[in-house]
Amino acid sequence: MQVIRTIAWVVLTAVLVAFIAMNWTHVPVNFWPLQDGNYFHFEWPVGLVALLFFVLGMLPVWAYLRAVRWRLNRRIASLENSLRATSLASLPPSTETPEVVPAIPLETPSDLAKP
């Protein structure tokens, strides 16, 4: 799955670089009208303008998806904690003492060399 994701990112990057390279002509971008009838504008390459507005368009979607993921992770953690609390509360208290198993001494390399 990681290979497919890497290939997709490489293809997307190559397409984006090719688009920007083919559209490097400068165009005026009007931002705000001024009082004298002109506009406050810059002259930027078409590819850069397209990339900038693509990123600006994806920003609200990315922020929304991050908020949804954060909310769902909090809900999952809350449900796991409540399940853990109810499963521990439903267990009867154990009155048995655990059995102690004696430790087996490990053989050292010097013990193995003795005949």
C-alpha atoms as a printed R data frame, in Angstrom:
    type eleno elety resid chain resno       x       y       z
1   ATOM     1    CA   MET     A     1   0.000   0.000   0.000
2   ATOM     2    CA   GLN     A     2   2.898   2.326   0.750
3   ATOM     3    CA   VAL     A     3   4.279   1.734  -2.748
4   ATOM     4    CA   ILE     A     4   0.978   2.734  -4.364
5   ATOM     5    CA   ARG     A     5   0.800   5.902  -2.273
6   ATOM     6    CA   THR     A     6   4.385   6.805  -3.186
7   ATOM     7    CA   ILE     A     7   3.720   6.225  -6.892
8   ATOM     8    CA   ALA     A     8   0.581   8.392  -6.692
9   ATOM     9    CA   TRP     A     9   2.518  11.244  -5.037
10  ATOM    10    CA   VAL     A    10   5.303  11.010  -7.633
11  ATOM    11    CA   VAL     A    11   2.800  11.105 -10.514
12  ATOM    12    CA   LEU     A    12   0.907  14.035  -8.951
13  ATOM    13    CA   THR     A    13   4.146  15.955  -8.408
14  ATOM    14    CA   ALA     A    14   5.290  15.303 -11.972
15  ATOM    15    CA   VAL     A    15   1.962  16.500 -13.399
16  ATOM    16    CA   LEU     A    16   2.058  19.600 -11.208
17  ATOM    17    CA   VAL     A    17   5.637  20.460 -12.195
18  ATOM    18    CA   ALA     A    18   4.823  19.928 -15.880
19  ATOM    19    CA   PHE     A    19   1.734  22.154 -15.602
20  ATOM    20    CA   ILE     A    20   3.692  24.940 -13.920
21  ATOM    21    CA   ALA     A    21   6.548  24.649 -16.441
22  ATOM    22    CA   MET     A    22   4.194  24.829 -19.450
23  ATOM    23    CA   ASN     A    23   2.217  27.774 -18.035
24  ATOM    24    CA   TRP     A    24   4.947  30.147 -16.939
25  ATOM    25    CA   THR     A    25   3.478  33.187 -18.714
26  ATOM    26    CA   HIS     A    26   2.688  36.107 -16.432
27  ATOM    27    CA   VAL     A    27  -0.935  37.217 -16.030
28  ATOM    28    CA   PRO     A    28  -2.378  40.059 -13.942
29  ATOM    29    CA   VAL     A    29  -4.266  38.906 -10.859
30  ATOM    30    CA   ASN     A    30  -6.675  41.557  -9.559
31  ATOM    31    CA   PHE     A    31  -7.079  41.436  -5.800
32  ATOM    32    CA   TRP     A    32  -9.006  44.525  -4.748
33  ATOM    33    CA   PRO     A    33 -10.569  47.509  -6.538
34  ATOM    34    CA   LEU     A    34  -9.013  50.870  -5.701
35  ATOM    35    CA   GLN     A    35 -10.800  54.238  -5.537
36  ATOM    36    CA   ASP     A    36  -9.433  55.504  -8.867
37  ATOM    37    CA   GLY     A    37 -11.028  52.639 -10.863
38  ATOM    38    CA   ASN     A    38  -7.888  50.522 -11.049
39  ATOM    39    CA   TYR     A    39  -7.230  47.293  -9.226
40  ATOM    40    CA   PHE     A    40  -4.603  46.267  -6.721
41  ATOM    41    CA   HIS     A    41  -2.964  43.498  -8.721
42  ATOM    42    CA   PHE     A    42   0.167  41.463  -9.181
43  ATOM    43    CA   GLU     A    43   1.511  39.786 -12.281
44  ATOM    44    CA   TRP     A    44   2.194  36.168 -11.481
45  ATOM    45    CA   PRO     A    45   2.788  33.034 -13.565
46  ATOM    46    CA   VAL     A    46  -0.387  31.067 -14.352
47  ATOM    47    CA   GLY     A    47   0.956  27.848 -12.853
48  ATOM    48    CA   LEU     A    48   1.808  29.533  -9.580
49  ATOM    49    CA   VAL     A    49  -1.626  31.174  -9.398
50  ATOM    50    CA   ALA     A    50  -3.330  27.820 -10.047
51  ATOM    51    CA   LEU     A    51  -1.225  26.089  -7.391
52  ATOM    52    CA   LEU     A    52  -1.849  28.856  -4.860
53  ATOM    53    CA   PHE     A    53  -5.609  28.816  -5.302
54  ATOM    54    CA   PHE     A    54  -5.697  25.008  -5.301
55  ATOM    55    CA   VAL     A    55  -3.957  25.013  -1.918
56  ATOM    56    CA   LEU     A    56  -6.260  27.772  -0.631
57  ATOM    57    CA   GLY     A    57  -9.270  25.733  -1.757
58  ATOM    58    CA   MET     A    58  -8.017  22.578  -0.029
59  ATOM    59    CA   LEU     A    59  -7.250  24.334   3.273
60  ATOM    60    CA   PRO     A    60 -10.853  24.388   4.632
61  ATOM    61    CA   VAL     A    61 -11.392  20.748   3.635
62  ATOM    62    CA   TRP     A    62  -8.147  19.708   5.320
63  ATOM    63    CA   ALA     A    63  -9.028  21.630   8.502
64  ATOM    64    CA   TYR     A    64 -12.510  20.055   8.569
65  ATOM    65    CA   LEU     A    65 -11.137  16.532   8.122
66  ATOM    66    CA   ARG     A    66  -8.539  17.086  10.856
67  ATOM    67    CA   ALA     A    67 -11.296  18.285  13.220
68  ATOM    68    CA   VAL     A    68 -13.459  15.243  12.419
69  ATOM    69    CA   ARG     A    69 -10.522  12.881  12.970
70  ATOM    70    CA   TRP     A    70  -9.683  14.575  16.279
71  ATOM    71    CA   ARG     A    71 -13.322  14.334  17.437
72  ATOM    72    CA   LEU     A    72 -13.612  10.672  16.450
73  ATOM    73    CA   ASN     A    73 -10.317   9.786  18.150
74  ATOM    74    CA   ARG     A    74 -11.560  11.437  21.351
75  ATOM    75    CA   ARG     A    75 -14.832   9.517  21.089
76  ATOM    76    CA   ILE     A    76 -13.014   6.216  20.529
77  ATOM    77    CA   ALA     A    77 -10.755   6.874  23.526
78  ATOM    78    CA   SER     A    78 -13.793   7.709  25.677
79  ATOM    79    CA   LEU     A    79 -15.604   4.536  24.619
80  ATOM    80    CA   GLU     A    80 -12.497   2.424  25.257
81  ATOM    81    CA   ASN     A    81 -12.106   3.930  28.732
82  ATOM    82    CA   SER     A    82 -15.752   3.318  29.589
83  ATOM    83    CA   LEU     A    83 -15.505  -0.272  28.310
84  ATOM    84    CA   ARG     A    84 -12.345  -0.814  30.354
85  ATOM    85    CA   ALA     A    85 -14.032   0.602  33.466
86  ATOM    86    CA   THR     A    86 -17.151  -1.550  33.060
87  ATOM    87    CA   SER     A    87 -15.166  -4.714  32.352
88  ATOM    88    CA   LEU     A    88 -13.017  -4.182  35.455
89  ATOM    89    CA   ALA     A    89 -16.062  -3.412  37.577
90  ATOM    90    CA   SER     A    90 -17.893  -6.567  36.446
91  ATOM    91    CA   LEU     A    91 -15.031  -8.903  37.427
92  ATOM    92    CA   PRO     A    92 -15.433 -10.514  40.850
93  ATOM    93    CA   PRO     A    93 -12.611  -9.756  43.248
94  ATOM    94    CA   SER     A    94 -10.162 -12.656  43.294
95  ATOM    95    CA   THR     A    95  -9.426 -14.214  46.670
96  ATOM    96    CA   GLU     A    96  -6.777 -16.573  45.389
97  ATOM    97    CA   THR     A    97  -3.142 -15.767  45.785
98  ATOM    98    CA   PRO     A    98  -1.064 -16.277  42.661
99  ATOM    99    CA   GLU     A    99   1.167 -19.322  42.626
100 ATOM   100    CA   VAL     A   100   4.842 -18.479  42.894
101 ATOM   101    CA   VAL     A   101   6.977 -20.373  40.403
102 ATOM   102    CA   PRO     A   102  10.595 -20.852  41.477
103 ATOM   103    CA   ALA     A   103  13.145 -19.397  39.109
104 ATOM   104    CA   ILE     A   104  15.309 -21.772  37.095
105 ATOM   105    CA   PRO     A   105  18.970 -20.835  37.359
106 ATOM   106    CA   LEU     A   106  20.480 -20.021  33.999
107 ATOM   107    CA   GLU     A   107  23.634 -21.728  32.914
108 ATOM   108    CA   THR     A   108  26.573 -19.441  32.294
109 ATOM   109    CA   PRO     A   109  29.186 -20.105  29.603
110 ATOM   110    CA   SER     A   110  31.682 -21.162  32.284
111 ATOM   111    CA   ASP     A   111  29.212 -23.799  33.553
112 ATOM   112    CA   LEU     A   112  28.869 -25.207  30.054
113 ATOM   113    CA   ALA     A   113  32.628 -25.553  29.595
114 ATOM   114    CA   LYS     A   114  32.954 -27.833  32.671
115 ATOM   115    CA   PRO     A   115  32.805 -31.562  31.912
